[in-house]
Amino acid sequence: MPDVGTLLRRHVVLEVESIDRLYLNGYVPQLQTEGGVVGFFRGHRGQPFVSSALMGQMTEPFVRAIAEFAEEHGVAILTFAPGKRKDDVAKEQFAAYPFEEGVVFIGKAQEKAMTYRTAKRKNPQTGQSYPWIYRGSTLPNHYYFYLCDRDFGPIFAKVCSYFPYTMRLYVNGHEYAKHQLEHEGIAYEALDNGFLSCANPGRLQEICDGLDAAKIEQCFRKWLALLPHPFSADDQRAGYRYELSILQAEFSLTQVFERPLQGRQFFEEVIRENLDLGRPDRVQLVFGRRVTKRTPGRFRTRILTEGVRPSLHVDYKHSKIKQYHKEGRGLRTETTINETRDFGIGKRLGNLPALRQIGFGTNRRLLDVQQLSQDCILGSAALESLSRPHVILRQRTSALRFGDPRVMALLQALCLFALLPQGFRNRTLRALVAQLLGLDPDHFRPGQMTYDLRRLRLHGLIQRVPRTQRYEVTRDGLRVALLYTKAWSRILRTGLALTNARAPTGDSKLQRAWKQLLGALDDHLAAARLAA
C-alpha cells in the first residue's frame, strides 16, 4: 500500500484551496453598549428618556416593511417548523427558483437574542421613578432573507426584528467560485459544495484567491440597500451604519484522488500512524458518530470500521481542524475558526487576510505531520549529532540521548505542540513536560525549561518566532520527535515488556515468536554440546 506522501504527490488530480463557509456578524458599532443606546435616542433622536417603548416604535414599521416588501415582490414568508432543518427548506426553495438573482424566500423563526430592555428605578433622593436600560436575553422573531446573488450564488442574511437589529450574513467561497467559472464559460464538475474537476484548475485557484473582504463587503452593501432596513435614512447619515465582523470562518483544502480507493488508503495510513499525535488539546477519530457529555465512558479515540466514513478532528481552543473523505472522492482538510482572538487577531472583516494565512497554514501543517509520521528516518550522522554533546554555532550544547526520561518527555511534548498555529511558550511546554515526568509543575523550574529550550534550539528542533517569546517546531524537529517517540513507545517499551520472562502469557505474535526463538537457541546449544 502506498504511503501518505506518495498518495498526495502522485495520485491527486485536482487541488483547490478556498474559503468555504463564512458567517459574519452585522452590527452597528455605536449601539453595542447601554451608553451608546442612550446617545442614539437622546442625543440623535432628541427623546427626553430611553425606554423599550421607543424601540418598539421602531420595530413595528420595520416588520410591516418586511411584509410589504414580500407582497410587492411576490416573495413567500415561510415560518420554519420546529425540528425541520432550515437548510433542507432552503434547498427545496433554491431548486425551484428560476432567476439568476433575487430574493428566493423569507424565513421566520423565533430565536434567542441579546437586546436592550428597561426597568423602573427610583431616585433615592426624590423618590421619582425613571427607566433604566440594561442588556438582556429575549425571544424575538428573526427574519432570514434567502438570496440568490449573481456573483456569490446562494447566500442568506438573518436580521433580528428587535433593537439593535443585529444581523448575520452567510456566504460560501466555493459557490462564489462556481458562479465565477460559469460567467467565464469554464467547465467544472461539482463535488457537493466543492469541485471534482475543472477545465482550468489554475484559473479556479486564482478565483478562490481573489475572494477578499472588499468583494464580500460590496455584496453585503448591495443587498442592504435593496432589502427593508430597520434604520432610517437620517439614522444612516448620522453614522449609524452596519459593519461586518467574523463570527465563523472555514478554510478548506480539497485534494481529489484519481480513484476512490486511494482516499480509503490515505485514511487507513493516517489512522494507523496518527492515533497518538497532533493533539493541541485532544484528537478524536470520529466515524459518523456524535460524542456528547451524556455519552458513557471516556472518549478520546474511537474506530468504527463498518458502514461509516472516517474523519479526523483536531481541536484548538474554540477552533478545529477536520479532515474527511468528501463524497468518497476527495480529501477535504478544513480549519474552522470560531474565535479570531485565539490567534491574536481582531474580529473585523478586514482581518480576513491574516485569518487566511492561519487557516490554510494549519491545513498544510496537518498534512506535513501526517507525511512525516511515515517518513521520520534519520541518517546516522544526524542521530550521532543528537546523541553526543558538542559545539553548535560556537555554543556548547548537551546531548539529546535516546531513552533519557527528560529527553523523551520533551520530544513527546513537541509532537503534541506541532500543530499549534502560534507556537508555544516556556510555561506551556514546562507544564506538559512536568506532567509527562510525573512531577508537580511548581517543582519543574522555568530555568530548567529554559535550558531545555536552548538545547532544542541549538540542535535545530525548534526555532523562535521572530519578535516573540514563542517557539515553533521545525520540520527536522518533528521528524526527530516522531522517530524517538515511535521507537520508544511502539517498539522498545512494548517489545521489552512482552519478551520479559515475568510477562504474563498472552496471545501476542511477538511473544510467541520470542519463545520459538529461545527454544531454537536452546536446541542449537544442546546439539553443540553433544557434538563437542
C-alpha positions as CSV (number, residue, x, y, z in Angstrom):
1,M,0.0,0.0,0.0
2,P,1.4,3.5,-0.9
3,D,2.2,5.8,2.0
4,V,0.6,9.1,2.7
5,G,3.3,11.2,0.9
6,T,3.1,9.0,-2.2
7,L,-0.7,9.3,-2.4
8,L,-0.6,13.1,-2.1
9,R,2.3,13.5,-4.6
10,R,1.3,11.1,-7.3
11,H,-2.4,10.4,-7.2
12,V,-4.1,13.8,-6.6
13,V,-5.6,15.1,-9.9
14,L,-7.1,18.4,-8.6
15,E,-6.1,20.5,-5.6
16,V,-8.2,23.6,-4.6
17,E,-7.6,25.9,-1.6
18,S,-10.5,28.1,-0.8
19,I,-12.6,29.9,1.8
20,D,-15.6,27.6,2.4
21,R,-18.4,28.8,4.7
22,L,-18.2,32.2,6.2
23,Y,-20.6,33.5,8.8
24,L,-20.4,37.2,9.6
25,N,-22.0,39.5,12.2
26,G,-23.7,42.6,11.0
27,Y,-23.9,45.2,13.8
28,V,-24.0,49.0,14.4
29,P,-20.8,49.8,16.4
30,Q,-22.4,52.7,18.3
31,L,-25.2,50.6,19.6
32,Q,-23.2,47.9,21.3
33,T,-23.3,49.5,24.8
34,E,-26.0,50.9,27.0
35,G,-24.4,54.4,26.8
36,G,-24.4,54.2,23.0
37,V,-28.1,53.4,23.0
38,V,-28.8,56.3,25.3
39,G,-26.8,58.5,22.9
40,F,-28.9,57.3,20.0
41,F,-32.3,58.0,21.4
42,R,-31.5,61.2,23.4
43,G,-28.6,62.7,21.5
44,H,-29.5,61.8,18.0
45,R,-33.3,61.4,18.1
46,G,-33.9,64.0,20.8
47,Q,-36.0,61.9,23.1
48,P,-36.2,63.0,26.7
49,F,-35.6,59.5,28.1
50,V,-34.9,56.0,26.8
51,S,-37.3,53.1,27.1
52,S,-38.2,49.8,25.4
53,A,-41.4,51.6,24.1
54,L,-39.2,53.7,21.8
55,M,-37.6,50.5,20.5
56,G,-41.0,49.0,19.9
57,Q,-41.9,52.1,17.8
58,M,-39.0,51.2,15.5
59,T,-39.8,47.5,15.3
60,E,-43.4,47.8,14.2
61,P,-42.7,49.8,10.9
62,F,-39.7,47.5,10.2
63,V,-41.8,44.3,10.5
64,R,-44.5,46.0,8.4
65,A,-41.9,46.9,5.8
66,I,-40.8,43.3,5.5
67,A,-44.4,42.2,4.9
68,E,-45.0,44.9,2.3
69,F,-41.7,44.0,0.6
70,A,-42.7,40.4,0.4
71,E,-46.1,41.2,-1.1
72,E,-44.7,43.7,-3.6
73,H,-42.1,41.3,-4.9
74,G,-44.1,38.1,-4.7
75,V,-41.8,36.6,-2.1
76,A,-43.2,33.9,0.3
77,I,-42.7,34.3,4.0
78,L,-42.3,30.8,5.5
79,T,-42.4,30.1,9.2
80,F,-39.8,27.4,10.0
81,A,-41.4,24.4,11.6
82,P,-39.8,23.1,14.8
83,G,-37.5,20.2,14.2
84,K,-37.1,20.8,10.5
85,R,-33.7,21.9,9.3
86,K,-33.6,25.3,7.7
87,D,-31.0,24.1,5.1
88,D,-33.5,21.5,3.9
89,V,-36.2,24.1,3.4
90,A,-33.8,26.4,1.6
91,K,-32.5,23.7,-0.7
92,E,-36.0,23.0,-1.9
93,Q,-36.8,26.7,-2.5
94,F,-33.5,27.3,-4.3
95,A,-34.0,24.3,-6.6
96,A,-37.3,25.8,-7.8
97,Y,-36.1,29.4,-8.1
98,P,-35.9,30.4,-11.9
99,F,-34.0,33.6,-11.8
100,E,-30.2,34.4,-11.7
101,E,-30.6,36.9,-8.9
102,G,-33.2,37.9,-6.4
103,V,-34.9,37.1,-3.0
104,V,-35.8,33.4,-3.1
105,F,-38.0,33.5,0.1
106,I,-38.1,34.9,3.6
107,G,-37.9,32.6,6.6
108,K,-39.3,33.4,10.0
109,A,-38.2,31.9,13.3
110,Q,-38.3,32.8,17.0
111,E,-34.8,32.6,18.4
112,K,-32.9,33.9,21.4
113,A,-31.1,37.2,21.1
114,M,-29.4,39.8,23.3
115,T,-31.3,43.0,23.2
116,Y,-31.8,46.1,25.4
117,R,-34.6,46.3,28.0
118,T,-35.7,48.8,30.5
119,A,-36.6,48.5,34.2
120,K,-38.0,51.1,36.6
121,R,-35.7,52.5,39.2
122,K,-36.4,55.1,41.9
123,N,-34.3,58.2,42.7
124,P,-33.2,57.7,46.3
125,Q,-33.4,61.4,47.0
126,T,-36.6,62.5,45.2
127,G,-38.4,59.1,45.1
128,Q,-39.3,59.7,41.5
129,S,-39.2,56.6,39.2
130,Y,-37.2,56.6,36.0
131,P,-36.4,54.0,33.3
132,W,-33.0,52.2,33.4
133,I,-31.7,50.5,30.3
134,Y,-29.8,47.1,30.5
135,R,-28.8,44.2,28.3
136,G,-31.0,41.1,28.5
137,S,-32.0,37.9,26.6
138,T,-35.3,37.6,24.9
139,L,-37.0,35.6,22.1
140,P,-37.9,37.9,19.2
141,N,-38.6,36.9,15.7
142,H,-35.7,36.6,13.3
143,Y,-36.2,37.0,9.5
144,Y,-34.0,35.0,7.1
145,F,-33.6,36.6,3.7
146,Y,-32.5,33.8,1.4
147,L,-30.9,35.4,-1.6
148,C,-29.6,34.3,-5.0
149,D,-26.7,36.5,-5.8
150,R,-25.3,36.8,-9.3
151,D,-21.7,36.5,-8.1
152,F,-22.0,34.6,-4.8
153,G,-24.9,32.2,-5.6
154,P,-26.9,31.1,-2.6
155,I,-26.5,33.3,0.5
156,F,-28.7,34.5,3.3
157,A,-29.0,37.4,5.7
158,K,-30.6,37.0,9.0
159,V,-31.9,40.0,10.9
160,C,-33.3,40.3,14.4
161,S,-36.7,42.1,14.4
162,Y,-35.9,43.9,17.7
163,F,-33.5,46.7,18.6
164,P,-30.5,47.0,17.9
165,Y,-31.4,44.7,14.9
166,T,-28.2,42.6,14.8
167,M,-27.7,40.6,11.5
168,R,-25.9,37.5,10.3
169,L,-24.6,37.1,6.8
170,Y,-23.6,33.7,5.3
171,V,-21.6,33.3,2.1
172,N,-19.8,30.3,0.6
173,G,-16.4,30.6,-1.2
174,H,-16.9,27.5,-3.3
175,E,-20.3,28.7,-4.5
176,Y,-18.7,32.1,-5.4
177,A,-16.0,30.3,-7.4
178,K,-18.6,28.2,-9.3
179,H,-20.5,31.3,-10.4
180,Q,-17.3,33.0,-11.5
181,L,-16.4,29.9,-13.6
182,E,-19.9,30.0,-15.2
183,H,-19.6,33.7,-16.1
184,E,-16.2,32.9,-17.8
185,G,-17.5,29.8,-19.5
186,I,-15.1,27.4,-17.8
187,A,-16.5,23.9,-17.4
188,Y,-16.3,22.2,-14.0
189,E,-17.8,19.2,-12.1
190,A,-19.1,19.9,-8.6
191,L,-18.3,17.8,-5.6
192,D,-21.1,18.8,-3.2
193,N,-20.2,22.4,-2.4
194,G,-16.6,21.8,-3.7
195,F,-15.0,20.7,-7.0
196,L,-14.4,17.3,-8.5
197,S,-12.8,18.5,-11.7
198,C,-12.2,21.8,-13.6
199,A,-11.2,22.5,-17.2
200,N,-8.8,25.3,-16.0
201,P,-7.5,24.5,-12.5
202,G,-5.1,27.4,-12.5
203,R,-7.9,29.9,-13.1
204,L,-10.1,28.2,-10.5
205,Q,-7.4,28.8,-7.8
206,E,-6.9,32.4,-8.9
207,I,-10.7,33.0,-8.4
208,C,-10.6,31.4,-5.0
209,D,-7.6,33.5,-4.0
210,G,-9.4,36.6,-5.3
211,L,-12.3,36.3,-2.8
212,D,-11.4,39.1,-0.4
213,A,-13.1,41.3,2.2
214,A,-13.8,44.0,-0.3
215,K,-15.9,41.7,-2.5
216,I,-17.8,40.4,0.5
217,E,-18.4,44.0,1.8
218,Q,-19.7,45.0,-1.7
219,C,-22.2,42.1,-1.8
220,F,-23.4,43.0,1.7
221,R,-23.9,46.7,0.9
222,K,-25.7,45.9,-2.3
223,W,-28.4,43.7,-0.6
224,L,-28.6,46.0,2.4
225,A,-29.7,48.8,0.1
226,L,-32.3,46.5,-1.6
227,L,-33.9,44.9,1.5
228,P,-36.0,46.6,4.2
229,H,-33.8,48.5,6.6
230,P,-34.5,49.0,10.3
231,F,-32.8,52.3,10.5
232,S,-34.0,55.4,8.7
233,A,-32.0,57.4,6.1
234,D,-31.4,60.1,8.8
235,D,-30.0,57.5,11.2
236,Q,-27.6,56.2,8.5
237,R,-26.5,59.7,7.5
238,A,-25.7,60.3,11.2
239,G,-23.3,57.4,11.1
240,Y,-25.5,54.5,12.4
241,R,-24.4,52.1,9.7
242,Y,-23.8,48.3,9.8
243,E,-20.3,46.9,10.0
244,L,-19.2,43.3,9.5
245,S,-17.2,41.1,11.8
246,I,-16.2,37.5,11.5
247,L,-18.3,35.0,13.5
248,Q,-17.0,31.8,11.9
249,A,-14.7,31.2,9.0
250,E,-13.8,27.9,7.3
251,F,-10.7,27.5,5.2
252,S,-10.6,24.3,3.2
253,L,-8.1,22.3,1.1
254,T,-9.7,19.8,-1.3
255,Q,-7.5,17.2,-3.0
256,V,-9.3,14.9,-5.4
257,F,-7.8,11.4,-5.9
258,E,-7.6,9.5,-9.2
259,R,-9.7,6.7,-7.7
260,P,-11.9,6.4,-4.5
261,L,-9.7,3.5,-3.4
262,Q,-6.8,5.9,-2.9
263,G,-8.8,8.0,-0.5
264,R,-9.6,5.0,1.6
265,Q,-5.9,4.0,1.5
266,F,-5.0,7.5,2.8
267,F,-7.2,7.2,5.8
268,E,-6.0,3.7,6.6
269,E,-2.5,5.0,6.7
270,V,-3.5,8.1,8.7
271,I,-5.4,6.1,11.2
272,R,-2.6,3.6,11.8
273,E,0.1,6.3,12.1
274,N,-1.6,9.3,13.8
275,L,-3.7,8.0,16.6
276,D,-1.4,9.4,19.3
277,L,0.0,12.5,17.6
278,G,-1.0,16.1,16.8
279,R,-3.2,16.9,19.8
280,P,-3.1,20.5,21.0
281,D,-5.9,19.6,23.4
282,R,-7.4,16.4,22.0
283,V,-7.7,14.5,18.8
284,Q,-10.7,12.3,18.0
285,L,-11.2,9.9,15.2
286,V,-14.9,10.1,14.7
287,F,-16.7,7.9,12.3
288,G,-20.1,9.4,11.7
289,R,-21.0,9.2,15.4
290,R,-21.6,12.1,17.7
291,V,-20.0,12.0,21.2
292,T,-21.7,14.3,23.8
293,K,-21.3,14.8,27.5
294,R,-24.1,12.2,28.1
295,T,-22.2,9.5,26.2
296,P,-21.0,7.0,28.8
297,G,-17.3,6.3,29.0
298,R,-14.2,8.3,28.3
299,F,-13.9,9.1,24.6
300,R,-10.7,10.2,23.0
301,T,-10.3,7.9,20.1
302,R,-12.9,5.6,18.6
303,I,-12.5,3.5,15.5
304,L,-15.6,2.0,13.8
305,T,-14.9,0.0,10.7
306,E,-18.2,-1.0,9.3
307,G,-20.6,1.2,7.3
308,V,-19.2,4.6,8.3
309,R,-16.8,7.2,6.9
310,P,-13.8,8.2,8.9
311,S,-12.9,11.8,9.8
312,L,-10.1,13.2,11.8
313,H,-10.8,16.1,14.3
314,V,-8.1,18.2,15.9
315,D,-9.4,20.8,18.4
316,Y,-7.5,24.0,19.5
317,K,-9.4,26.3,21.9
318,H,-12.5,27.4,20.1
319,S,-11.3,26.3,16.6
320,K,-10.8,22.9,15.0
321,I,-9.3,21.1,12.0
322,K,-11.4,18.5,10.3
323,Q,-10.3,16.0,7.7
324,Y,-12.6,13.6,5.9
325,H,-13.2,11.8,2.6
326,K,-15.7,14.0,0.8
327,E,-18.3,12.1,-1.2
328,G,-15.8,9.2,-1.4
329,R,-13.6,11.1,-4.0
330,G,-11.7,13.9,-2.4
331,L,-9.7,14.5,0.7
332,R,-11.1,17.6,2.4
333,T,-8.9,19.2,5.1
334,E,-10.6,22.3,6.7
335,T,-9.8,24.6,9.6
336,T,-12.8,26.3,11.2
337,I,-12.0,29.4,13.3
338,N,-14.8,30.3,15.7
339,E,-12.8,32.9,17.8
340,T,-10.3,35.1,16.0
341,R,-8.8,36.3,19.2
342,D,-7.4,32.8,19.9
343,F,-4.8,33.8,17.4
344,G,-4.3,37.4,18.5
345,I,-6.4,38.8,15.6
346,G,-9.4,41.1,15.7
347,K,-12.9,40.2,14.5
348,R,-13.4,42.9,11.9
349,L,-13.8,41.6,8.3
350,G,-10.6,43.5,7.4
351,N,-8.7,40.8,9.3
352,L,-9.7,38.1,6.8
353,P,-6.2,38.0,5.0
354,A,-4.5,37.2,8.3
355,L,-7.0,34.5,9.1
356,R,-6.5,33.0,5.7
357,Q,-2.8,32.6,6.4
358,I,-3.6,30.8,9.7
359,G,-6.3,28.6,8.3
360,F,-4.6,27.5,5.2
361,G,-1.3,27.2,7.0
362,T,-2.9,24.9,9.6
363,N,-4.3,22.6,6.9
364,R,-0.8,22.3,5.3
365,R,0.8,21.7,8.7
366,L,-1.6,18.8,9.4
367,L,-0.7,17.2,6.1
368,D,3.1,17.7,6.8
369,V,2.7,15.9,10.2
370,Q,0.8,13.0,8.5
371,Q,3.5,12.6,5.9
372,L,6.4,12.9,8.3
373,S,4.8,10.3,10.6
374,Q,5.6,7.7,7.9
375,D,8.9,9.2,6.9
376,C,10.8,10.0,10.1
377,I,14.0,8.2,9.4
378,L,17.2,9.9,10.5
379,G,20.7,9.5,9.0
380,S,23.5,8.1,11.1
381,A,25.3,11.4,11.2
382,A,22.2,13.2,12.4
383,L,21.5,10.6,15.0
384,E,25.1,10.8,16.3
385,S,24.8,14.6,16.4
386,L,21.8,14.3,18.7
387,S,23.3,11.7,20.9
388,R,26.6,13.5,21.8
389,P,27.3,16.8,23.3
390,H,29.2,19.2,21.0
391,V,29.6,22.8,20.0
392,I,26.9,24.3,17.6
393,L,27.3,27.9,16.4
394,R,30.1,28.4,18.9
395,Q,27.8,27.4,21.8
396,R,28.2,24.2,23.7
397,T,25.1,22.1,24.0
398,S,24.3,18.9,25.7
399,A,23.1,15.7,24.0
400,L,19.5,14.5,23.5
401,R,20.1,10.9,24.5
402,F,17.5,8.4,23.3
403,G,15.7,6.8,26.3
404,D,16.6,9.6,28.8
405,P,13.2,10.3,30.6
406,R,13.5,14.1,30.3
407,V,14.5,14.0,26.7
408,M,11.7,11.6,25.8
409,A,9.2,13.8,27.6
410,L,10.5,16.9,25.8
411,L,10.1,15.2,22.4
412,Q,6.7,13.8,23.2
413,A,5.6,17.3,24.1
414,L,6.9,18.6,20.7
415,C,4.7,16.1,18.9
416,L,1.7,17.5,20.8
417,F,2.5,21.1,20.0
418,A,3.4,20.6,16.3
419,L,0.0,21.9,15.1
420,L,-0.3,25.0,17.2
421,P,-0.5,27.9,14.7
422,Q,1.0,30.4,17.1
423,G,3.7,28.2,18.6
424,F,4.2,27.6,22.3
425,R,5.8,29.4,25.3
426,N,8.2,28.3,28.1
427,R,5.3,27.8,30.6
428,T,3.1,25.8,28.3
429,L,5.8,23.3,27.4
430,R,7.0,23.2,31.0
431,A,3.6,22.3,32.3
432,L,3.3,19.4,29.8
433,V,6.8,18.1,30.3
434,A,6.3,18.1,34.1
435,Q,3.1,16.1,33.7
436,L,4.8,13.6,31.4
437,L,7.6,13.2,34.0
438,G,5.1,12.8,36.8
439,L,6.2,16.0,38.6
440,D,4.4,18.9,40.1
441,P,4.8,21.8,37.6
442,D,5.8,24.0,40.5
443,H,8.8,21.8,41.1
444,F,9.9,22.0,37.5
445,R,11.5,25.4,37.4
446,P,11.4,27.9,34.5
447,G,15.2,27.9,34.4
448,Q,15.2,24.1,33.8
449,M,12.8,24.7,30.9
450,T,15.0,27.5,29.5
451,Y,17.9,25.1,29.5
452,D,15.9,22.5,27.6
453,L,14.6,25.1,25.1
454,R,18.2,26.2,24.4
455,R,19.4,22.8,23.6
456,L,16.4,22.0,21.4
457,R,17.0,25.3,19.6
458,L,20.7,24.7,19.1
459,H,20.0,21.2,17.8
460,G,17.6,22.8,15.2
461,L,14.5,21.1,16.6
462,I,12.7,24.3,17.4
463,Q,13.0,27.9,16.3
464,R,11.9,31.2,18.0
465,V,9.0,33.0,16.4
466,P,10.5,36.5,15.4
467,R,9.9,39.3,17.9
468,T,8.1,37.0,20.4
469,Q,8.8,34.7,23.3
470,R,7.2,31.8,21.4
471,Y,8.8,28.8,19.7
472,E,7.6,26.5,16.9
473,V,8.7,23.0,15.9
474,T,10.9,22.8,12.8
475,R,10.4,20.1,10.2
476,D,13.6,18.3,11.4
477,G,12.4,18.7,14.9
478,L,9.1,17.0,14.1
479,R,11.0,14.2,12.4
480,V,13.2,13.6,15.4
481,A,10.3,13.8,17.8
482,L,8.3,11.3,15.8
483,L,11.2,8.9,15.5
484,Y,12.2,9.0,19.1
485,T,8.7,8.6,20.5
486,K,7.6,5.9,18.0
487,A,10.7,3.8,18.5
488,W,10.4,4.2,22.3
489,S,6.6,3.7,22.8
490,R,5.8,1.3,19.9
491,I,9.0,-0.9,19.7
492,L,11.2,-0.8,22.7
493,R,8.7,-0.4,25.6
494,T,6.1,-2.8,24.2
495,G,8.7,-5.2,22.9
496,L,10.7,-5.4,26.1
497,A,7.5,-5.8,28.1
498,L,6.2,-8.7,26.0
499,T,9.6,-10.5,25.9
500,N,10.3,-10.2,29.6
501,A,10.5,-13.5,31.4
502,R,8.0,-12.4,34.0
503,A,5.5,-11.1,31.4
504,P,2.0,-12.8,31.6
505,T,1.4,-15.2,28.8
506,G,-0.9,-13.7,26.1
507,D,-1.9,-14.2,22.5
508,S,0.9,-12.0,21.1
509,K,2.7,-12.7,17.9
510,L,5.9,-11.2,19.2
511,Q,5.6,-13.2,22.4
512,R,5.1,-16.5,20.5
513,A,7.9,-15.7,18.1
514,W,10.3,-14.8,21.0
515,K,9.5,-18.2,22.7
516,Q,10.2,-20.0,19.5
517,L,13.5,-18.2,19.1
518,L,14.5,-19.0,22.6
519,G,13.5,-22.7,22.1
520,A,15.5,-22.9,18.8
521,L,18.6,-21.3,20.6
522,D,18.3,-23.9,23.4
523,D,18.1,-26.7,20.9
524,H,21.1,-25.4,19.0
525,L,23.3,-25.1,22.2
526,A,22.3,-28.5,23.3
527,A,23.3,-30.0,19.9
528,A,26.6,-28.1,20.0
529,R,27.4,-29.6,23.5
530,L,26.7,-33.2,22.3
531,A,28.9,-32.7,19.2
532,A,31.7,-31.5,21.4
